[in-house]
Amino acid sequence: MDWPFSETQRIFRRSVRKFVNEELNPQVDEWEAQGIVPQAIFRRMGELGFLGIRAPERYGGAEADIWSTVVFCEEMGRCRSRGLTMGSLVQTDMTAPYLIDFGSEALKTRYLPPMISGEKIASIVLTEPGGGSDLARMRTVAKRQGDHYSLTGAKVFITNALNADLFFVAAKTAPEQGHRGISMLIVERDTPGFTIEPMKQKLGMHGSDTGELTFENVPVPAENLIGEENRGFYYILRSLMNERFVACAAMTSSAQQALEDAIQYAQDRELFGQKLSEFQVTRHRLAQLQTKLEAARQLVYYAAQQQAAGEDWSTTVAMCKAFCADVAVETSDACLQLHGGYGYIEEYDIARFYRDIRLWKIGGGSTETMYEIIAKRMGI
C-alpha cells in the first residue's frame, strides 16, 4: 500500500525488506536451533540505520516519525524468526524510549549512541515470578545507599537477556507506596551480584534469547536512575503504549506473510482432482482471514494517526493489542489447518509461526488486561 507512506518511507521499506530476505531469513533455521541470534546482527542493523528511527539526530538517530517505525515493524515482521523480530523491537521501541523521553542528558549521551549503533544491546526488565501483568505486585527492591542503589529481586521471561549489555529494570524504591513507589534503573551486565540464567523449553520464539535474572544487593549508581524516583510506574504505562503498538504492527505483518504462504500452498496442492484453492470453502476462509487482517492493519494505522497528531492513543492501542493478537492467532490456526499434516511438521514455516505468534496474546499485557483497560475507558 502507498497510503499513508511517503516516497522516502517506501524506499526505506524496500531497504528493510531486502535486509530481511537476504541477510536474515537464510540464517534463521540456525539461529532458531541455537536459541540466540549473533550480536553482530544488531551491529549490522545499526550500520543500516535501523535502530534509531525516532531517536534524536544528536545521538545518532534519524528523528523520523511514527510511520517510519510502522514500516520497520511491518518488514521485520516478515522475518522467519519472530524471536529476532521481538528482540530488535525491544532494542528500538521498548527500551530506548525510556531514555529519549525521561532520561537525563548524561544517560542519553552515555547509552543512546551505542544502542543506536548496535554496539550495546538492551533489555526491558519488568515481569516477575507470580507477577505477570500485575506490576503493582512487584517485589524487586532498590534501596538508596549514598551514591548508589542496592538492587535485590528476581525477574523472568526477559527478552535479549543473554545478549544484552544494558538492562532497564523496574524496582520499588518506596515499597510502602505500592505502584507509586516504582522507579526505573539501568543496570550494566557485569555488575557484581547480577546473574542471568537462560529459560529453556519455550513453546515458540526460539530465536529470542530469554532469561531469568537475579539481583543480590546489586550496586547501581544513583545517576542510572531514569527520570525521577518513584515515577517509574507512570513511565512504564506510557512506554507500554509504544511497546504494544509496535508489537501489533509486527504481528499483523507476520500473519499476513503466513496467509500469503497458505495461499501459495493452496494453489499448489491438489486434492480430489483439483487445486485446494479451487474449493469454495478454502477461498472463502482465506478471504475471511484477509478481511480480518486488513481490519487489524487499519486499526494499527489509526493508532499511528492518533500518535502523530499528539492525541491520546491509549484506548486504541489496547484495542489493537487485543484485536491484532486474536486475528494473528486465528490466522495461524486456520493456515496450519489448511496445510493438513504438513502443517504439523517443520518442513513449512507455518508450524513455527503457529508457536511463535501465540506469545502476543500474553506478552506486553495479556488480552484480558487489554479488555480491562478498554472497559474502564468505557466507564464500565
N, C-alpha and C positions, 0 to 999 in steps of 0.2 A: 504494500500500500504506500502511495506517495503521501497522502494526508495522514497525520499532521506534521510531517517531517520536511525539513529544509533540504536543499540540494547538498549542503555540507554534511548533514546528518545521513543522507542516503549514501554518500561516498564513505562516510565512517562505517555505515552498516556493511558495505562490501568489504571493507578492510577487516572488520572483526570476523565476518563470516569466512573470509579467506584464511585467517589465522586458525579458526576453529576447525575448518575442514582439512587444512594442510599440515598444521603443526600439533593439533590436539587429538582429533579423532583417530588418526592412525596409531596412537600410542595408548589409548585408554584401556585396552584389554590388559596390558602390562601393569598399568597403574592400579586398576581395579584389583588385580591379583595381589599386588604388593600392599594395598590398603593405604597408599600415600602417593602424593604427587611430588615430583622433584622440586626443590626450592627454586631451581633455575627457571621454572615455568613462570613464577611470579616476577623474576627479574626480566624475563622476556616480555611479559605483559607491561612492565614498567617502561622498557625500551620503546614499546609501541605506543605508549601514552594512554594506556587503558585504565590505569589505577588512580588517576586523579582527575576524573572527568569534571566534577563540580568543585574541586578544590581551588583555592585562590592561586593565581599565577605566581605570586611571590614565593610560594613554597614548591613550585614545580607543577602545579595543576593546570588544567585547561580552562577553568572557570566557565564551563558550558552550562546549559540549562537542563531541566528535568527530562526533556525529550531526548537528549543525547544519552542520558542514563537509561531511558527506556530502550533505545537502540542497543546499547551494550548488553542489557539484561536479556533482551529477546534473542540476540545472536549467541550469547553464552549459554542460553537455554537449549541451544541446538547441539551443545557438546554432549557426546555419548556417555560421558562420565558426569552425571548430575552432581556427584560429590565435589568434583572440581569446580563446577558452576557455583555451588554453595560456598565453597572455600574462597573463591575470588570475590563474591559479593560480601562476605564477611570483611574482607580487606577494604573494599571500596565504599561500602554503604552501611556497614553495621558497626564499624569501629571509628573510621576516620571522621564521621560527622560529629562524634563527641568532642574531638579536638577542634574541628573547624568551628563548631557552634559555641562551645563552652570552655575550651582550653585556654590557658594563659599564653601569652606571646612566647614565653620561654619554652613551654611544652610544644607549641606548634613548630617553632624553629628547630627544636631538637628531634622531633619524631615524624612530622609530616613529610619532609623531603625524602627520608629513606623508605617510608611506607609507599609513597607515590612512585619511587624508582623501583620498588620491589626488593630492595636490599634488606628490608626488615618486614617480616610477616606478622600480622596482628590477629588477635583472637578476642572475641567478646565473651565475658565470663559472668553469666547471670544464674543459670539453673543450679539448684542444689538437690541432693538426695531428699526425697519426700516433699520437695517444694513445688516443682512443676511450674505452672503458670502463676502460682500464688507468690509473688515476690515479697509480699509483706511478711511471709514466714521465714525469710532469710535469717540464717544463723551465723553466717560468717561475720566476724567482728574485726574492726580495725581500731585499736586504741592508740590515741595520740600520746607519744612519749618524747617530749622535747622536739627535736628537729625531724622526727620520723613517726610513722605509724607502725604498730606491731599487728600484723595480719594473721588471723587464725580461723580456719574453717575448711570446708570441702565443697567442690563443685563437680558436676557431672554433665555428660553429653556436650563437651566443649569442642567445637569445630576448630580446626587448624592447631589443635593442642600440641601435636608432635613437631610441627614445623615452625610454630610461632616463636618470635623473639620478644614480642610485646603482648601483654595480657591486660585488657581493660576490665577490671574487677569491681563488681558491686559488693559492698560490705557495709555493715552497720557501724557507724561511728557514734551513734547515740541509740543503743538498743532499746532504751526505755521509751523512746518516741515512736517505735514501730516503723512503718514505712516512711515516716517523716525524718527518720534518723539514718537514712541510707546515703552513702557517698560513693563516688567513682574514683578509683585509683589506677594508675598504670604501674604494672609490676613487670620488671625485666626478667627474662628467663632464668638467668644464672644466680638469682638472689638466694642466699642461704635460707634453708628451711622450706623451700618450694620444690615439690616433687610432682612429676607427671607420669601417669600410667595409661597405657593405651586401653581403650574399650573395644573389645573384640566381639565377634559373632553378631554383628549388626545385621538386621534384615536387608538393608539396602545402603545406598550411598557409600559403597565400599571404597571408592577413590578418595573419600574425605577422611583425613586422619582425625579421629575423635578420641578425646582423652578424659580422664578423671584427675582432677587437681586437688592437692592437699597443701594447705598452708599451716605451718607450725611456727608461730612467732616470727613471721617473715618481716624483716625491716624494710619499709617502703618510705623513701624520702618524702617529707611533707610537701615539697614542691611538685610531687607527682599526683597531687590531688587535682582532679578535673573540676574546674568551676569552684563553687562554694561548698563547704562542708554541710552535710545533711540536706543537700538539694538533689542528690543523685536519683531519687525516685522520679522526680519531675523530668530530669534529663532522660531517663530511661523511657518514660512514657512518650516523650517527643521523638526519641530516636527509634523506638519500636514502630512508629508510623512509617518511617523510611524503610526499615528492615522488612516489614510486611509488604510494603509496596513493591520493592524490587523482587521479592520472592514471587509475588503474583505475576509480574511481567515475565519472569524466567519460567515459571511452571506452566503458564499458558502457552508459551512458545514451545516448551518441551512436549506438551500434549499435542500441539499442532504437528510437530515432527512425527510423533507416534502415529497420529492419524494418517499422515502422508505415507508412512511406511505401510500401514494397514491397507490403504487404497492400492498401493503398488502390489502388495501381496494378493489382494482380492482380484486384481486384473490379471495376474499371472497364474493363479491357482485354478485348476479345472476340477469340477465336481459334478458327477452325474451328467457328463457330456457338455457342460457349459462352464464358462468362467464364473467364479464365485461372485464377481461384481455384477453379473447379469441377473442374479436373483433379486427380486424386488425387495425382499426383507433385508438384504445386505445393503443395497443402495439407500434405502430409507434410514437404516440405522446410521450409516456413515453421514448422511445428510443431517440427521438429528444432532449428531456429535459436532459437526461443523457449525451448526447454528448456535449451539451452546458455547462453543469456543469463541465464536465471533462476539457473542454477548459478553463473555468474560473479558475479552480483549477491549471491548468498548468501555466496560466498567473501569478497567485499568487506565484507559486514556482519559476518561472523565476525571478520575482521581488526579492524574497528571495535570489536567487543565486547572483544577482547583488549586493545586500546589503552586503552579506557575502564576496564578492570579493572586496568590497570597491569602487564599481563603482557608477556612478550617476544613481539612480533608479527613479528619479522624474517623467520622462515621462511614464515609465512602471507602476508606482503606479497610475498615473492619468488614464491610460488605464484600469488598474484593477478596480479602483473605479467606472468608468463608466460602464464597461462591466459586472462586477460581480453583480452590483446592478440591471442592466437591466435583467440579467439572473435570479436572485433571484426573482424579481418581476414577471417575466413571469412564473416562476415555481409556484409561489404562486397562480396566477390566473388560470393556467391550472389544478393544483391539486385540487383547490376548485371546478372548473367546473366538474371535474371527480367525485367528491363526490356528485354532484347534490344538492338536497335540504338539505342533511345532512351537506354539506359544509358551509351552511349559519347559522348554529346553533352551540352552544358551546360544543356539545357532542364530536366533533372531534377537534383536535388541529389545523387543517388547517385554521379555522376561525381566531384564534389568530395569527397564522403565517402570514396570509394574511394582517392583520392590522399592525403587528409589522414590517415586512420587508420593508414596503413602506417608512419608515423613511430613509433608507440608500441611496435613490436617492436624499436626501436633506442634511442630517447630514454630517458634516465633509467636506462640499463643495459639492454643487449641481452637478448633472450630466452635466448640461450646463457649469458650471465652469471648470469641468474636460476637456471637449472638447475644451474649450478656451485655456487651458494650452497646450493641445496636438497640437492644430493648430499653436500656437506660436512657439512651438518646431519644427514644420514642415516648419516654415518660411512663413506662410500664415496668 
